[in-house]
Amino acid sequence: LLRVKPNIFSYMGTKDKRAITVQEIAVLRITAQRLAHLNKCLMNFKLGNFSYKNHPLKLGELQGNHFTVVLRNITGTDDQIEQAMHSLREIGFINYYGMQRFGTTAVPTYQIGRAILQNNWNEVMDLILKPRPGAEKGYLVKCREEWAKTKDPAAALKKLPVKRCVEGQLLRGLLKYGMKNIISAFGIIPRNNRLMYIHSYQSYVWNNMVSKRIEEYGLRAVPGDLTLKGATAVHIEEGDVDNYTIHDVVMPLPGFDVIYPKHKIGEAYKEMLVADNLDINNMRHKIRDYSLSGAYRKIIIRPQNVSWEVVAYDDPRIPLFTTDLDKLEGKPLPVLPTDGKFRALKMEFSLPPSTYATMAIREVLKMDTSIKNQTQLNTTWLR
């Protein structure tokens, strides 16, 4: 609507698609007036709270996110709720990467990431373009079928009305650079999207290794674990172990610039990568963008500012709290019956960046939080 290039916008992170979210965004050299004007024609979002600053925003500058979540139609006793929420506040949850990190399609993003790291470019092309099971838009199904049949990028592109998707971008690249140069063709996909695949593979390894670590040694710090001193990781020594708890322990995302635990789990990292035809001691890639330096991540997270209440309600369509947008628009709080036939748990908590609210909620629910499972839950009791 502003008729400007997208790169004049900067922000600190991507927000959830299935939520009402608020974040700061910086726009280079555009007046507040011009932006406020857009509210007349914006669908599903609003701009406000303007101020002028001398610098843009950067990915990674975010301090964290604050969540308000309502779990509807709960059946647990008050005691069970207290216990679950108390445990979330005092002990925390395993800091797994949430399901959304691995995509919602039949081909998980980590598989494409693994093929990139293996330098197996035919496999990368195949995984992105081959026909796949599961629900997809009709034109994508047709495009994949065409590709499987002819391996002709021009013919497959003709079946795509929307060219902005990853499939369309890769096909355009293959058309431009030819089937012999998949690396350049893949390079047409925006850098953040390309890196998402290999980061997803790192996350997949991390999730697996953390499960192994907790299974093997439980929820306490043990000799050989890693902890951070400033930004540097050091091993916890035998004589020192009493000075640490599980909340101090970090585990590495695989890369060329990290060290690994000194116990069994260090070996398990190597074994997992060997099984995937990768060498843990050589995470540099001949294409610099795909070289992984690695990082450290806490294995248990304790949310901050945890609070909760149980509310009763009758109509499942009435919101049970006011969003930031409602507050901006001065909407009153919903009036709820005191003896409604359903109960809901309303909870609030803050999490550091790159930790997943779905994983905190899973800890409270003690059940699967995937979209598929949750959608079934919703519909069974609404019928």
NORUR-V619579 format. One line per field, one symbol per residue. phi: phi as a letter, one per 30 degrees, with the letter a starting at -180 (. if undefined). psi: psi as a letter, one per 40 degrees, with the letter a starting at -180 (. if undefined). burial: b if it has 24 or more other ideal C-beta (glycine too) atoms within 12 Angstrom, else e. A space follows every 50 residues. Layout:
phi: ???
psi: ???
burial: ???
This chain:
phi: .dhbdeddcbaclccddcacbbadbcbdhbdeeddeededbdciabcahd acbcbdcbejdddlbccbbccchdcddedddeddddddddcjbddddded dciccdcdddddedddddicdddeddddcdebdjdbeeddeddddedddc hceddddedcdccddeedddddddddciddbdeddddddeeedddedddd deddddedddedddddbicbdbejdcbcciccdbdddedcdddbcedcdc bddeadcbccedcededdeedddedchbcddbcdcdceecdcdiacbddb ccdchdbaacbcaccdcddcacdededediddddccddbddcbbccbbac bdeiccdedddedddhadcdeeddddeeddcde
psi: defiideehiieihiidgihihihhhhhfhidddddddddehheiiiafi ihieiaiiheehdaihihhhhifieiiddddddddddddddaihfihide deieidhidddddddddefgddddddddeiiiiihiidddddddddddde fhddddddehdheeidddddddddddeieegdddddedhidddddddddd ddddddddddddddddeafihiheiiihhbehhiihideedeeiideehi iihiiefiiiieaddddddddddddefihdegeiiehddehhdiiihidh hhiifhiiihiiidheehieihidddddefiiiihiidfieiiihhiiii iiifihdddddddddfiheiddddddddddee.
burial: eeeeeeeeeeeebeeeeeebbbbbbbbeeeeeeebeeeeeeeeeebbeee eeeeeeeeeeeeeebbbbbbbbbbeeeeeebeebbeebbebbbbbbbbbb bbbebebbbbbbbbbbbbbebebbbebbbbebeeeeeeebeebbebbeee eebeebbebbeeeebbbbbbbbbbbeeebeebbebbbbbeeebbbbbbbb bbbbbbbbbbebbbeebeeebbebbbbbeeeebebbeeeeeeebebebbb bbbbbeebbbbebebbebbeebbeebebebeebebeeebbebebbbbbbb bbbeebebebbebeeeeebbbeeeeeeeeeeeeeeeeeeeebbbbbbbbb bbbbbbbbbbbbbbbeeebeeeeeeeeeeeeee
